[in-house]
Amino acid sequence: MSEQEKIALYSRLSEAMRRSTLRMLERKAKLGEKVVIAYADGRPIEILASDALKLYQLKQ
């Protein structure tokens, strides 16, 4: 696999992960569910999916 093919593959994988994360957060937000995220130091925290969705969209 050439370097360009690897770059294209990783780009497609990153985009697929972004889309699936967004869909999961949207679905959980509609259902009023919570998700577990982590602080930068690795400590987990449970928040509403709607709040996580807002944070995720700000990062994009």
N, CA, C and O atoms as CSV, one atom per row, in Angstrom:
chain,resi,resn,atom,element,x,y,z
A,1,MET,N,N,0.850,-1.174,0.000
A,1,MET,CA,C,0.000,0.000,0.000
A,1,MET,C,C,0.896,1.237,0.000
A,1,MET,O,O,1.783,1.382,0.841
A,2,SER,N,N,0.645,2.117,-0.956
A,2,SER,CA,C,1.465,3.321,-1.066
A,2,SER,C,C,1.105,4.328,0.033
A,2,SER,O,O,0.080,4.202,0.703
A,3,GLU,N,N,1.946,5.295,0.192
A,3,GLU,CA,C,1.727,6.329,1.212
A,3,GLU,C,C,0.446,7.116,0.936
A,3,GLU,O,O,-0.296,7.446,1.861
A,4,GLN,N,N,0.191,7.414,-0.334
A,4,GLN,CA,C,-1.027,8.139,-0.707
A,4,GLN,C,C,-2.270,7.305,-0.410
A,4,GLN,O,O,-3.285,7.846,0.030
A,5,GLU,N,N,-2.203,6.007,-0.642
A,5,GLU,CA,C,-3.334,5.128,-0.348
A,5,GLU,C,C,-3.601,5.068,1.152
A,5,GLU,O,O,-4.754,5.037,1.581
A,6,LYS,N,N,-2.535,5.053,1.944
A,6,LYS,CA,C,-2.687,5.051,3.399
A,6,LYS,C,C,-3.345,6.343,3.880
A,6,LYS,O,O,-4.225,6.316,4.740
A,7,ILE,N,N,-2.918,7.459,3.327
A,7,ILE,CA,C,-3.486,8.755,3.697
A,7,ILE,C,C,-4.976,8.793,3.351
A,7,ILE,O,O,-5.790,9.250,4.153
A,8,ALA,N,N,-5.326,8.319,2.172
A,8,ALA,CA,C,-6.732,8.299,1.746
A,8,ALA,C,C,-7.554,7.381,2.650
A,8,ALA,O,O,-8.681,7.718,3.013
A,9,LEU,N,N,-6.997,6.223,3.016
A,9,LEU,CA,C,-7.690,5.286,3.886
A,9,LEU,C,C,-7.956,5.905,5.251
A,9,LEU,O,O,-9.075,5.836,5.759
A,10,TYR,N,N,-6.936,6.507,5.845
A,10,TYR,CA,C,-7.100,7.134,7.163
A,10,TYR,C,C,-8.067,8.301,7.116
A,10,TYR,O,O,-8.795,8.553,8.076
A,11,SER,N,N,-8.074,9.005,6.010
A,11,SER,CA,C,-9.017,10.111,5.847
A,11,SER,C,C,-10.455,9.588,5.810
A,11,SER,O,O,-11.339,10.154,6.453
A,12,ARG,N,N,-10.686,8.513,5.061
A,12,ARG,CA,C,-12.023,7.915,4.991
A,12,ARG,C,C,-12.444,7.355,6.344
A,12,ARG,O,O,-13.601,7.495,6.741
A,13,LEU,N,N,-11.521,6.727,7.049
A,13,LEU,CA,C,-11.839,6.186,8.372
A,13,LEU,C,C,-12.188,7.298,9.356
A,13,LEU,O,O,-13.131,7.162,10.136
A,14,SER,N,N,-11.447,8.377,9.326
A,14,SER,CA,C,-11.720,9.510,10.217
A,14,SER,C,C,-13.096,10.096,9.944
A,14,SER,O,O,-13.837,10.408,10.876
A,15,GLU,N,N,-13.437,10.245,8.687
A,15,GLU,CA,C,-14.747,10.793,8.320
A,15,GLU,C,C,-15.869,9.858,8.750
A,15,GLU,O,O,-16.904,10.317,9.233
A,16,ALA,N,N,-15.677,8.560,8.582
A,16,ALA,CA,C,-16.687,7.585,8.997
A,16,ALA,C,C,-16.883,7.620,10.507
A,16,ALA,O,O,-18.016,7.530,10.979
A,17,MET,N,N,-15.810,7.748,11.269
A,17,MET,CA,C,-15.909,7.836,12.729
A,17,MET,C,C,-16.631,9.118,13.145
A,17,MET,O,O,-17.438,9.101,14.075
A,18,ARG,N,N,-16.346,10.215,12.468
A,18,ARG,CA,C,-16.999,11.480,12.776
A,18,ARG,C,C,-18.510,11.385,12.548
A,18,ARG,O,O,-19.304,11.811,13.387
A,19,ARG,N,N,-18.896,10.817,11.392
A,19,ARG,CA,C,-20.322,10.668,11.079
A,19,ARG,C,C,-21.031,9.745,12.056
A,19,ARG,O,O,-22.138,10.045,12.502
A,20,SER,N,N,-20.406,8.632,12.391
A,20,SER,CA,C,-21.067,7.681,13.294
A,20,SER,C,C,-21.181,8.242,14.705
A,20,SER,O,O,-22.181,8.000,15.382
A,21,THR,N,N,-20.188,8.980,15.157
A,21,THR,CA,C,-20.264,9.610,16.481
A,21,THR,C,C,-21.378,10.646,16.506
A,21,THR,O,O,-22.145,10.717,17.466
A,22,LEU,N,N,-21.466,11.439,15.465
A,22,LEU,CA,C,-22.512,12.454,15.375
A,22,LEU,C,C,-23.897,11.812,15.385
A,22,LEU,O,O,-24.787,12.278,16.096
A,23,ARG,N,N,-24.091,10.749,14.605
A,23,ARG,CA,C,-25.383,10.056,14.574
A,23,ARG,C,C,-25.741,9.466,15.930
A,23,ARG,O,O,-26.891,9.550,16.360
A,24,MET,N,N,-24.763,8.870,16.608
A,24,MET,CA,C,-25.005,8.276,17.913
A,24,MET,C,C,-25.418,9.341,18.925
A,24,MET,O,O,-26.360,9.138,19.691
A,25,LEU,N,N,-24.717,10.474,18.931
A,25,LEU,CA,C,-25.059,11.548,19.867
A,25,LEU,C,C,-26.432,12.135,19.560
A,25,LEU,O,O,-27.192,12.437,20.480
A,26,GLU,N,N,-26.758,12.299,18.286
A,26,GLU,CA,C,-28.077,12.819,17.919
A,26,GLU,C,C,-29.188,11.872,18.375
A,26,GLU,O,O,-30.204,12.314,18.912
A,27,ARG,N,N,-28.992,10.567,18.159
A,27,ARG,CA,C,-29.992,9.582,18.559
A,27,ARG,C,C,-30.174,9.577,20.069
A,27,ARG,O,O,-31.308,9.587,20.550
A,28,LYS,N,N,-29.083,9.560,20.826
A,28,LYS,CA,C,-29.168,9.547,22.281
A,28,LYS,C,C,-29.765,10.848,22.818
A,28,LYS,O,O,-30.491,10.826,23.812
A,29,ALA,N,N,-29.471,11.977,22.176
A,29,ALA,CA,C,-30.032,13.256,22.609
A,29,ALA,C,C,-31.552,13.257,22.436
A,29,ALA,O,O,-32.275,13.758,23.298
A,30,LYS,N,N,-32.036,12.699,21.326
A,30,LYS,CA,C,-33.485,12.628,21.097
A,30,LYS,C,C,-34.173,11.765,22.145
A,30,LYS,O,O,-35.318,12.024,22.515
A,31,LEU,N,N,-33.475,10.739,22.623
A,31,LEU,CA,C,-34.046,9.838,23.619
A,31,LEU,C,C,-33.827,10.321,25.054
A,31,LEU,O,O,-34.315,9.702,25.999
A,32,GLY,N,N,-33.093,11.427,25.216
A,32,GLY,CA,C,-32.830,11.968,26.548
A,32,GLY,C,C,-31.840,11.143,27.347
A,32,GLY,O,O,-31.862,11.168,28.578
A,33,GLU,N,N,-30.981,10.421,26.669
A,33,GLU,CA,C,-30.024,9.544,27.346
A,33,GLU,C,C,-28.738,10.284,27.712
A,33,GLU,O,O,-28.505,11.415,27.287
A,34,LYS,N,N,-27.923,9.618,28.502
A,34,LYS,CA,C,-26.633,10.159,28.903
A,34,LYS,C,C,-25.523,9.399,28.189
A,34,LYS,O,O,-25.719,8.280,27.713
A,35,VAL,N,N,-24.352,10.030,28.124
A,35,VAL,CA,C,-23.154,9.397,27.577
A,35,VAL,C,C,-22.004,9.623,28.555
A,35,VAL,O,O,-22.044,10.533,29.383
A,36,VAL,N,N,-20.997,8.794,28.444
A,36,VAL,CA,C,-19.812,8.933,29.280
A,36,VAL,C,C,-18.696,9.494,28.417
A,36,VAL,O,O,-18.366,8.936,27.371
A,37,ILE,N,N,-18.115,10.603,28.864
A,37,ILE,CA,C,-16.962,11.192,28.186
A,37,ILE,C,C,-15.840,11.285,29.214
A,37,ILE,O,O,-16.044,10.969,30.386
A,38,ALA,N,N,-14.676,11.709,28.789
A,38,ALA,CA,C,-13.544,11.787,29.706
A,38,ALA,C,C,-12.910,13.166,29.656
A,38,ALA,O,O,-12.813,13.791,28.601
A,39,TYR,N,N,-12.482,13.622,30.823
A,39,TYR,CA,C,-11.673,14.831,30.899
A,39,TYR,C,C,-10.326,14.550,30.234
A,39,TYR,O,O,-10.009,13.398,29.940
A,40,ALA,N,N,-9.540,15.588,29.999
A,40,ALA,CA,C,-8.232,15.436,29.371
A,40,ALA,C,C,-7.312,14.520,30.183
A,40,ALA,O,O,-6.450,13.845,29.621
A,41,ASP,N,N,-7.498,14.500,31.496
A,41,ASP,CA,C,-6.650,13.650,32.337
A,41,ASP,C,C,-7.165,12.215,32.441
A,41,ASP,O,O,-6.572,11.394,33.140
A,42,GLY,N,N,-8.277,11.905,31.743
A,42,GLY,CA,C,-8.786,10.549,31.693
A,42,GLY,C,C,-9.912,10.235,32.658
A,42,GLY,O,O,-10.474,9.141,32.607
A,43,ARG,N,N,-10.256,11.166,33.538
A,43,ARG,CA,C,-11.347,10.916,34.478
A,43,ARG,C,C,-12.671,10.921,33.728
A,43,ARG,O,O,-12.959,11.875,33.005
A,44,PRO,N,N,-13.493,9.867,33.883
A,44,PRO,CA,C,-14.779,9.813,33.190
A,44,PRO,C,C,-15.827,10.693,33.858
A,44,PRO,O,O,-15.788,10.930,35.066
A,45,ILE,N,N,-16.768,11.172,33.042
A,45,ILE,CA,C,-17.891,11.958,33.536
A,45,ILE,C,C,-19.114,11.595,32.692
A,45,ILE,O,O,-19.008,11.391,31.483
A,46,GLU,N,N,-20.261,11.518,33.337
A,46,GLU,CA,C,-21.509,11.204,32.651
A,46,GLU,C,C,-22.285,12.502,32.457
A,46,GLU,O,O,-22.553,13.224,33.417
A,47,ILE,N,N,-22.648,12.795,31.193
A,47,ILE,CA,C,-23.413,14.005,30.889
A,47,ILE,C,C,-24.550,13.650,29.939
A,47,ILE,O,O,-24.550,12.582,29.326
A,48,LEU,N,N,-25.512,14.552,29.823
A,48,LEU,CA,C,-26.596,14.355,28.869
A,48,LEU,C,C,-26.038,14.350,27.447
A,48,LEU,O,O,-25.121,15.107,27.125
A,49,ALA,N,N,-26.591,13.504,26.618
A,49,ALA,CA,C,-26.136,13.427,25.232
A,49,ALA,C,C,-26.346,14.752,24.506
A,49,ALA,O,O,-25.564,15.105,23.624
A,50,SER,N,N,-27.390,15.483,24.868
A,50,SER,CA,C,-27.624,16.784,24.221
A,50,SER,C,C,-26.478,17.756,24.519
A,50,SER,O,O,-26.074,18.528,23.650
A,51,ASP,N,N,-25.959,17.715,25.744
A,51,ASP,CA,C,-24.803,18.555,26.086
A,51,ASP,C,C,-23.548,18.083,25.358
A,51,ASP,O,O,-22.757,18.893,24.875
A,52,ALA,N,N,-23.375,16.770,25.284
A,52,ALA,CA,C,-22.221,16.213,24.570
A,52,ALA,C,C,-22.281,16.571,23.092
A,52,ALA,O,O,-21.255,16.855,22.474
A,53,LEU,N,N,-23.479,16.559,22.528
A,53,LEU,CA,C,-23.654,16.918,21.119
A,53,LEU,C,C,-23.244,18.367,20.883
A,53,LEU,O,O,-22.571,18.670,19.898
A,54,LYS,N,N,-23.641,19.249,21.772
A,54,LYS,CA,C,-23.249,20.664,21.652
A,54,LYS,C,C,-21.736,20.801,21.702
A,54,LYS,O,O,-21.158,21.534,20.900
A,55,LEU,N,N,-21.086,20.107,22.632
A,55,LEU,CA,C,-19.627,20.149,22.744
A,55,LEU,C,C,-18.972,19.594,21.487
A,55,LEU,O,O,-18.000,20.160,20.986
A,56,TYR,N,N,-19.503,18.485,20.977
A,56,TYR,CA,C,-18.947,17.851,19.788
A,56,TYR,C,C,-19.056,18.768,18.578
A,56,TYR,O,O,-18.122,18.863,17.782
A,57,GLN,N,N,-20.187,19.439,18.440
A,57,GLN,CA,C,-20.388,20.332,17.301
A,57,GLN,C,C,-19.491,21.556,17.397
A,57,GLN,O,O,-19.068,22.089,16.371
A,58,LEU,N,N,-19.193,22.013,18.609
A,58,LEU,CA,C,-18.282,23.148,18.772
A,58,LEU,C,C,-16.852,22.780,18.350
A,58,LEU,O,O,-16.112,23.617,17.832
A,59,LYS,N,N,-16.483,21.528,18.578
A,59,LYS,CA,C,-15.143,21.064,18.218
A,59,LYS,C,C,-14.944,20.949,16.721
A,59,LYS,O,O,-13.817,21.033,16.234
A,60,GLN,N,N,-16.028,20.759,15.987
A,60,GLN,CA,C,-15.932,20.543,14.537
A,60,GLN,C,C,-15.670,21.800,13.828
A,60,GLN,O,O,-15.558,21.807,12.602
